Amino acid sequence: MGLVRAAIIAALFMIGTGQPVDAQDVTLTSRDGDVEISGNLLGFDGEFYRVDTIYGELTVDGSGVLCDGPGCPNLEDFVARVSLSGAPVIGRVLIPALLEAFAIRYDYVLSRDSLEDGHYVYGLTNAESGSLVGEFTLKLSTSDEGFADMLADDADIVMSMREVRDDEVRRAADMGIGDLTARGRSMIVALDALVPVVAPSNPLQAITTPQLADVLAGKITNWAVLGGPDAPITVHVVTEKSGLGQATQDRLLAAQNGALVDGAVRHPDGQALIEAVAADPFGLGVTSRSETGNTWPLALKGTCGFALRATRRAVKTEDYPLTAPLFLYMPARRFPKLVREFLTYLRDPSAQLVVRRAGFVDQAPEEIEINAQGDRFANAIARAGTEVGLEELQRMVTRLSPLRRLTTTFRFEAGSARLDAQSRSNVQQLARAFEIGLYDARRVVFVGFSDGEGPAAGNKRIAEQRAEAVKTAVIAAAETANMARITIETEAFGEAMPMACDDSEWGRQVNRRVEVWVR
């Protein structure tokens, strides 16, 4: 009886989810008959009951109680069910590809049924018994609707192309589903990027980020201003209700306090946008890297001559200025075991390979030899001047030549010392790598860089401080790592190796970074 009571007391602060059931009266009785809990059954995840009682919502270990009442689930034929709602970019290809790989790995048979209104149900069946063990329902809507569905208890997981907004965080807390900004309430499942696209017949090859923002805001209306033909520009965007549309607004227009031009053609999703742009010789749109179709993606250039395309490596390192993480947001609830196993699988190296094959950018760290970074060092030489002289460049080359750069890079939110979403995820990933010994007996150097605004000496000090702060954050997150087995250092070169031009806030933000170099 003591164990059962202890489990019940411990459950007071747990919130569970799982098998959706209509709220019905049930009675949970301890196996010795001494403890009894009555209330409305809110959910069952195959292991735990979630019950609304006079004491509040309780989560009770099913192994210690017997269930009596019309809402009691069938323990032997339990099916783990979970619903995901939100961005089609994530739900149309990525999640199904990961479910297929998960099914193969754990010997399940995957099936798909189409429902109404953009719903799909993926079933997992035990290959030996033929019994259904799990159902994943995907609702392809928008990031906004995904969060709305979670807040209305119509979805368990949100698929989003943007970070959760402050009002959504407040509403989630008010509804008792936890702090959506807390650790463990979200994960980045893959990386994508915003890319400007034109029709294949358009002669334009590149555009500056400020120019792109001005086109979207209606400040540039003719292709001749961009070096193209004397013709009006038709702006194509995805609806502002979608994560892609909101990311376009946040990353391009909000940075200059601009508003979308009135004549912009709005599309329900990325697929509709790329079809329209491909057929419009004078159209320009912003879509995701994973959905460019038959359009021509433009490079982002700067007035100083640097140009960046949304290559896999540039997105992974966030060197491309419009990198866009793809999020899964989850309430503070206990998922069924099968669902927890799937979420854990998403961190597996084999899952990262699936992400890559599905057309997205994975998060698996890669090591880049210095010989493969000639463009970066050439840019450093080209930008050298009175403040960053030959001696400092020689010191940088000498220091970094024996090392390899990791694609794991840390950048900061605009106008803030806070790491951005992708970098916060990188902290946890690098910490886990430390914990499992991937860098034992190796040398890890956190190298700080800055933009070129202000005196070079001050920029170098700021870069040193950022490198030290990132190192401290990673070590603090690696709670079980034996740090004595790893040689960890910090270094800074300030503005010596710019990744982009400093002529815009986008370029300066890309240049403010902490890289990781290893030997």
Buried (B, 14 or more C-beta within 10 A) or exposed (E): EEEBEEBBEEBEEBBBBBBBBEEEEBBBBBEEEEBEBBBBBBBBBBBBBBBBEEEEBBBBBBEBBEBBBEBBBEEEEBBBBBBBBBBBBBBBBBBBBBBBBBBEEBEBBBEEEEEEEBBBBBBBBBEEEEEBBBBBBBBBBBBBBBBBBBBEEBBBBBBBBBBBBEEBBEBBBEEEBBBBBEEEBBBBBBBBBBBBBBBEEBEBEBBBBBBBBBBBBBBBBBBEBBEBEEEEBBBBBBBBBBBBBBBBBBBBBBBBEBEBBEEBBBBBBBBBBBBBBBEBBBBBBBBBBBBBEEBBBBBBBBEBEBBBBBBBEBBBBBBBBBBBBBBBBBBBBBBBBBBBBBBEBBBBEEBBEBBBEBBBBBBBBBBBEBEEBEEBBEBBEEBBEEBBEEEBBEEBEEBBEEBBBBBBBBBBBBEEEEBBBBBBBBBBBBBBBBBEEBBEEEBBBBBBBBBBEEEBEEBBBBBBBBBBBBBEBBBEBBEEBEEEEBBBEBBBBBBBBBBBBBBBBBBBBBBBBBBBBBE
